[in-house]
Amino acid sequence: MLKRVAILALMSFAVLSAKTYTFTISEAAHTSATQLAPGDYKVKLDGQKPILEDSRGHQINTPMKVQTSKRKFDNTAVTVSNAKGTTQLESIELRGTHDRVVFE
């Protein structure tokens, strides 16, 4: 019984330790594999693995990776570009960290 409680406590801590960052997209944006509708989104970092979710908590599968910058980011900021007449989601800088999620 005590072993189960300890395992449950460790699992709860692991879920709580994942950092979550929120951002809003004001117009439709594309990644290499997905089109994102305007709205609120979350990025969670589970170690060096980014997880992208929509406002309902559904995970969005798209190729992305974490890059480390020399400077710490003051705000969570989304970088987009306009290529071929569409808005492309390039990266998300994560507030209070040296981490940037880059879409491949």
Buried (B, 14 or more C-beta within 10 A) or exposed (E): EEEEEEEEEEEEEEEEEEEEBEBEBEEEBBBEEBEBEEEEBBBBBEEEEBBBBBEEEEEBEBEBEBEEEEEEBEEBEBEBEEEEEEBBBBBBBBBEBBBBBBBE
